[in-house]
Every structure is written in structure tokens, then in C-alpha cells.
Amino acid sequence: MDKDFLLQTETAKKLFHEQAENLPIIDYHCHLSPQEIAEDHRFNSITELWLGGDHYKWRAMRSNGVEEKYITGDASDWEKFQKWAETMPYCMRNPLYHWTHLELRTAFGINKLLNPNTAREIFDECNEKLKQPEFSARGLMRRYNVEVVCTTDDPADDLKYHIATRYSDFETKVLPTWRPDKAMAIDNPIAYRAYVEQLSAAANKTIRSYSDLLEALQIRHDFFNSVGCRLSDHGVNEFYADNYTESEISNIFLNVMDGKLPTEKEVRKFRSALLLEGGRMDARSGWTQQFHYGPMRNNNTRMFMKLGPDTGYDSIGTFNTSEAMSRFLDHLDSEGNLAKTILYCINPSDNEMIATMIGNFQEGPTPGKIQFGSGWWFNDQLDGMERQMNALSVLGLLSRFVGMLTDSRSFLSYPRHEYFRRCLCNLIGQDVEDGKLPAEEMPFIEQMVRDISYYNAKRYFKF
């Protein structure tokens, strides 16, 4: 994994090292803890930093036969790290093998392969370095030249850690992202009522009706905007664009607040209504709306009851969502309320569908107003990123792509941007050497690499 890792041609090497390698990082979607950034968290060990909350690694360890106590259980940090090191050689051809060694090299300067023989040495060396100030949460962000980070935040969040960071001496922008998933989760009336009470308190607005709910959400939307929010994000299984009337939605809301379980049809209508209202809010504020769709979550009931959500038991779903997606985008477009939009699919079989769908709603003066988002979740690896970029290239404009994001909870995930840039430069460099792209247009090709790596996102989000 030397300096030319993944770069298979001389053109690819020049593009990466001269154009992309040293550009700042704009991480416009992640799940980092705003509190850990605000408090400049110091990590107790490489185990906390590397394995805490990383369900990618947890899935691999389970597949390798590791007992749960060494994954999410009460085993010591060393025991958990040891089991991860034992798993590492079995991860060959899994992106975790590349990511792990990129992170060791770029963060800690360690070029050894992680395996049972090197585990103790690497564990001790990482832990010793983590005692140094430059390996704190902020220190790692500085190391990777992170210019902007957009976290993922609920409308009821007080954003106090974002505000504290803004008024500190930290040079990286740390901005909130509006994630209103809980406002649509009416399928559990008890939990939903508790959430509405939280939202009511945050907005200082009594919520007795659906119209009250929308007013409270608008209050919070305005507050997020005042703290620098520029994006919304929706984690949905599929798109919702069912027909409904305002009276239907009002009655559904009242019934749910009374504890009545809604029907599947009512859930779809309610989510359809709130998605549209959210799109209108985003358009008025000049935000970008993001949609991450398609996962089947919490498939293992036994482990969900034991560990809760986001613990590595999700998978790719197969949903026929293209018609609903089209109706949703068309509805907002017809009203003049279609904000800049990024669509992410977890199922790569949807790549070409999305790449053609975005072309239906492009509009000047914004280049690439509707974006096909980078390979997401199970697709944010070499094959997945190449497939996404190839589909976008063939059916749209790769040159207007806003590029990579980490979508991660780890402060060590920034090498994914390097990984992406290497993949991008290799893809384009190979085309140049194959004669598919003209070498005499190299100045434009170089600018395209810089744009996709950094400048497109900076302009698109107005950071």
C-alpha cells in the first residue's frame, strides 16, 4: 500500500499526486458526535476509536466466528483489539482490509500489516500516540485537512455543541444536518407521542394537531438554519408519494396521538405528506435535501432486542421505488419547490435508474442541481464507487459530481476520501491512456478531478 496504491497508470499517478491528493476535505454527510468535537474528545485506546460503534467491523468479526463479548460485550479493550487483529487477514478482498491499513498509515504512520503477530505492537504504538494532543478528535480532523463537517441531527436537538464549536478557535466548520426521520415514525404511537413532546419542548410550541406539528418543525428548521445548517437528510426504506388530503393527515395524526396503531396505508400517506412539507421547507431555506433509501434495517430480532439499532444487522433491500421517487420530485418541481437534491441508493441495481432519474429534473442556473450520491453504505468501496461513477458518466455528467463523504461515526474514516480520489484518478487516468479521453484536454481533465474531489461540493453547498 505505497504512494501509488490503486493508481495503475502514469496518468492516474499524476492526476492523484498533482491534483487531488492535497485538497481539503468537505465531509458533507457523517454521523460524528458533535459533543466529541466540541469537547475535543481524547480517546482512551485504539479500540474505542476504531471499534466503538463501527458496525462494518462488527459484521466482519461475527462472520469470522468471534463471540459477541469481544465485539459489543464486556471484554477488555486489548481482547477486542486482538480479536479484530485475528479477523484482519480473513478480510482480504473486503474493503475493511484496505481501509484498516490506510488508517494505520495515514493517522499513525504504521506501515505494518495488522495480524495476530503484530497486534500487540500496533495496539501499544497506537495507544501511545493517542496520548498526544494531536490525536484528539479535533487533532485528527486537522491531520486530515477537514474543512467542513456536516453531522446528522434530530429537529429536537438543541445544537449546543455546534454552537460551542462555532465560537471556539477550531478552524473546521462543524454544521448540523436536519434529519427528521422520527417526525415520520408514526408506526409506533407510544414512541411517537414521546417524540412529539420532545419536539414541542424544543420548539416552545404546544402540538395538538397536524398543523401544530408543521409549525413546530418550521420553528426548528429556522433555528437549524440560524446555526448554519445547509442540508437535510432522510433515511427511508423507500420513497413515499401517495395521494392524500389534509383532513386525512390531520385525522391520522390525532389518532396516533391517541395511541391508535395506524394502518400501512395511513403510514404511507402520512410520510408522503411530511416528505413534501420537508421539501418545501428546504426549498424556502435554500438547502440541499438528501435521501438515503433502500435498506432493510434490524433484520435480527433477537439481537435488536439485545443491542438496539445500528449494530450491524441491516442489509440491502429490494424496493420498487422509481415511480414514487418520480412523483415526489415532480410534485415539488411542479410547485417550484424542488430544492437541490442528492439521491443515494443502497442497492446498486438502482444505479442506472437514479442516473436517468436525475436528468428529468436538472435545471439552470445550478450545474448538477439533482445529484446521484456517491456509493453509499455497502457500496462505498472500490467496486461500488466505480459502478456509481460509471453509471453517472454514461447517463449524466460525472464532471458535475459533488464527490465523496464518509457517512461514518469514526474520526479515522477520512481516508475514505483518499480512497475515493485514488479510485477517481485511476478511472480517468485509464481512459486517457486508452485514448477514450483526449490527452490534449489534460488541463480540463485536471480541473475535473479537482472539482469532483473538492470544488464542486464547495460551490454546490456554498460552504
N, C-alpha and C positions, 0 to 999 in steps of 0.2 A: 504494500500500500504506500508507494512512494509518491513523489510530487506529481507524477503523470498518471496516477490511478484513474482508470476508466477512459483515458484520453488515448485513442487508438491511432490517431494520425497527427502529423506535424501541424496541420491547420487547427485541429482541435486543441492541441497544446498551446499554440499561440493565442487562440481565442480565449482560453481559460486564464492563462497566466498574465496576459497583457490587458484583457478587457474585463473579466468577470471576478477574478479571484479576490481582489481587494476592495470591492464595492461594499458599502454599508448594507446592513440587513434591515428590511422592513418586514416585520412579522405581524401581519395584519389579522391573524386569527390564531389564538393559542388559548390554553387553559392554565396558564401560570397563576400562582396565588398572588393577588395584589398586596396582601399583607406581608408576604415574604419579601417582596420587592421593597415595600415601604420601610420595613424594619431591617432591611439588608441582612436577611437571614444567613446565619452561619451553620453549615451542615456538620452534623456530628460524625458522619462517616460516609464513605463512598456508597455504602448500602442504602442509606437514607436518600442520597442524591440520585442514585441510579435505579434502585429497585422499588423505592416507595411510590406507589401509585402507578407504576408502569405496567399496564396490563398486557402490552406486547410481550414483555419478558416473562410475565406470569404464565401466559399461554404456552410459551415455548418450554418453560420449566415443567409444566404439567404434562405436556406431550412427551417429555423426556423421563417421565415417571417420578418426578420429585414430589415428595409428600407436602401437603398444604402448609404444614407448620413451618417449613423452610421458605414459603412464598409469602403468605399473608399472616402466618401464625406467630408464635412467641419465641421462635428460635433466635439466637443471638445474631448480631449483625455479621460477624465472621462466618457463622454457619450458613446464613443465607447467601452471602457472597461466594462462599465455597461451592454451594450447590449451583449457583449461576455459572461459576467458572467450569464446573464439571459439565454443564449443559452446552457451553460455548462451542466446543468442537463439533457437536451434533447440529449446530445451527448453520453449517456450511450450505450455501445457496439460499439461505433465508436472509433478508436484508438486515436482520439483527447482527449478523456476523460483520457486515461492513460498518454499520452504524457504531457498534461497540468499539471497533478498533479505530475508527475516525475520531470518536470522542476521546479515547485514551490518548491518541496522538495530539489532537488539537488543543485539548484542555490541559493535559498533564505532561505532554512531551514524552509519553511512553510509547515506544515502537515495538514492544514485545507482543507476541500473541498471547491472549488470555486462555489458559487451560489449567488443569489441576496442578501442574508442575510450577506454574508461575503465579498462581492465585495469591499465595501469602505475600510474596514480594510486591505484587501490584497493589494488593489491599493496603499494605503498610505504606507504600510510597504515596498512594492517593490520599490516604488519611493524614499523612504528614503535611502534604501540600494544602489540604483543606483547612489547616490551622492558620494559614497565611491570609491576610486581609483580601488579597486579590482573588481569592477563591470563594468569596461570599456570593450571594445571589446577584448583587449589582456588579461585583467584580467579574463574574463570568459573563454578564451581558456586555461589559466593557471589552473583555477579551475578544468577544466575537463581533465587536463593532456594530452593536444593535442600535439602530437609530430610533425605531418606533416599535412598540409592542401594543397590541390590542387584545385585552383579556376578554373573558366571557362572563357576563354579569346579569343577574336577575333584576327586573324592574324594581323590586322592593329593596335592593341593595342600597345602602347609604353612600357608597363610593368614598368612604372616608380615607381609605388607603390610597386611592388615586389622587385625591385632593392633597393628602400629606406628601405624596411623591412629587406632585406638581410644584409645591412650594419648598422642596428640598433642593440641594445642589446637584441632584442626579441629572446627568445630561441626556439620558434616554427618555423619550416621551412614552409615558405609560397611560394608555387611553382605555376607557371602558367600551364594551360592545353590548348592545341591547339584546338579551336572549329571553324572549317572553314565553317560552315553552310551557311554564307552569300555569300561565293565564289561560291556556287552551286545554289543560288536562282535566276536563270535567268528568272523565270516566271513573274517577274516584271521588264521589261527592264529599266524603268526610275530609280528605286531604285538601280538596279544592276549597272548601269553606275556610279551612285554617289558612290557606294561602291568601284568599281574598281579604281576610282580616289583616294579614301582614301588609298587603298592598295598600289597604285602606289607611293603616297607620303611617306607612311611608309617605303616602300622598296627602295625608291630613284631610282625607275626604271620605265621608261615610258612603259605603257602597251597598245600596239596597236594590238596585236594578241594573239591567244591562247598560243603560245609558250612563249610570254612575260608574260602572266598570270602565267604560271607554274614557270618561272624563279623568278618572284616576290614572289610567295608563297614559293619557296625554300629558298630565301633570308630570309624571315620572319621565316621560320621553323628553319633555322640555328640560327637565333637570339634567338628564344624561347629556343632552346637547350642550348645556352650560358648562359641563365638566370636560368637554372635548370629544364626546362620542361622535364617530363618523360612520359607524356601521351597525346594522342589526344582524342577527343570525338566528336561524330557525332550524332546530333539529327535529325533522319529521320523518315518519316512516314513508309517507307518500304525500303528494300534493292533494289539496282539497279545493274543489271548485263547484260544490253542489249548489243548486238553486235554493233560495230561502227568502223569507220575508222578515222584516224587522220584528213583527209581532211573534213569529215563530221563535226567533233567537231570544227575545225577551222572556217568553214563557219557559224555554229550555233553561235559561239562567236561573229563573225563580225556582223552578222545580229542583234543580241541582242544589241550590242553596237550602232548600227544604229537606235535602237528604235523599231525594229520589234518584235512582240509577237511570241515566239516560239510555236510550236505545242506540244501536250503532249508527242508525240514520241520523239521529239527533246530534251525536258526537261529530259526525262529518259536517253537518250543516253549521254547527257552532264554530268548528275550526275553519271552515270556509269563510265565515263572516269575519272572524278575528284576523285571519291572514290578510284579507283585503283591507281591513281597517289599519293593520300594521303597515301595509304597503303605502297607504295614503299618508300616514304619519311620516314615514321615511321620505317620501317624495316632497312633502312640505318642508322638511328639515334639510333636504339636500344630501341625505345619507345614501349609502350603498346597502342594499339588502342582500343577505346571503342565505342560501338554502342548502343544507346538508340533508339529503334524503336517501332512504333506501335500506337502512339497517334493520335487522331483526334483533331486538335487544332482550337481554336477560333470559336466554333460552333454557338455562339450567335452573329450575325452580328450587331445587334443594340448596344450591349454592347461593342463589339470590336471597333466600331466607336467612342464610348464614352470614353472607358478606355484603349484601346490598348491590346496588347498580354499579356499573363501570368497573367491574372487577375481572373482565376478560371472558365473558360468556355471551358475547354478541357475534353476529355473523352477517354475511351478505344476504339480503332479502331479494325476492323477485316480485316486484310490483309493477303493474301496467299503469304507469302514471303519466304517460305522454299527453293524453287528451286533457287530463285535469291541469297539468302544467301549462298547456297551451291556453286553456280557458282562463286560468288565473292571470297569466301575463297579458292576455288580450283584453281582459276586463279592465285592468289598470291602465293599459295603453289607450283604450277607448275613452277613458275618463281624462286622459292627460296626466295620470298619476303614476306612471311606470318609472320608478327610480332606477338608478344604476343597479344592476343585479348580477350576482355570481351564483352559478348553479354547480353543485358538486354531487356526483353520484358515487355510491359505494360499489355498485355493480358495473364492471367495465363493459358489459354488454350494452349499456346505455350510452356509451361514449359517442357513437355516431348520431344517435337521436338528439343528444344535447347539442352537439356541434352544429347540427342543422337547425335545431330549435332557436338557438341564439340569433341566427341570421334573420329570423322572422321579425325581430323587434329592434334591430340596430337602428340608430338614428343620430344624425349630426346635431350639434357640433361635437359630441363626445365620441372619440375613437374607441371602439370596443365597449360601447355602453353596456351591452349584455355579455357577460364573460362565462366561458366554460372553465370552472375552477380546476386547479391543479389536482393531480391524483390524490385521492383522499383515503385515509384510514388503511384499508387493506391494499390500496393502490399507490401509497406514497413510497414506492420502491422503484428500482430501475425499470423493470418491465412495465409497471403501471404508469410511471411518468412518461415513458416513451410512447406507450399506446395513447395516452391522453394527448400528448403533443402531436403525434401523427394524425389523429382524428381531427384535431383543431387545424392543423396545417392543410389537410386535404379539403376540409369543408368550411374553413373560415380563414382568419388571419392570425397566424402564430405571432407575427411581429407586434401585434397589439395586446398580447397576453400579459396579465399582471403578475404572473410568476408564482413563486413558492411561498409556503407558510409552514410552520411547524405543527400546528394543531396538537400541541403537546403540553403536558404538565411538568416537564423536566427542564431545568436550566442547562442541561447538557445536550439538548436536541438541536441546537443551532447548526451543527454540521450537516443537518438535512438540507440546508440552503446550499452548502458547498456541494453536496452530493447531487442536488438538482442542477446546479450550474455546470458541473462536470458532465452530467448527462446531456444537458442542452448543447454544450460546446462540442461534445463528441458527435451528437446527431447532426449538427450543422456542418461541422468540420468534415465529416464523412461525405456529406452531399457536395461540398466544394471539391473535394479530391476526386469524387466520382464524376464530376462535370455536371451535376444536377443543379448547382448554383454557380453563377459566373464569378470567377476569381477577380475579374476587373471591377466587380462591385464590392470588393472587400471593405472599403470604408463604411458602406451602408450595412453590410453584414456585421461588422464590428459594433456599430451603433445598435443594431437589433439585439445583439447579445447583451449589451449594457442595459438596454431598455427593459428586456424581459427579466433580467436579473435584479433590476433596481428602479430605473427611472419611470417605467410605465406605472408601477404602483404608486410612486411618489406623486405623479401627476394625477392619476385616477382618483386617489383618495384625498388629494390636496393636503398632504402632510407637509 
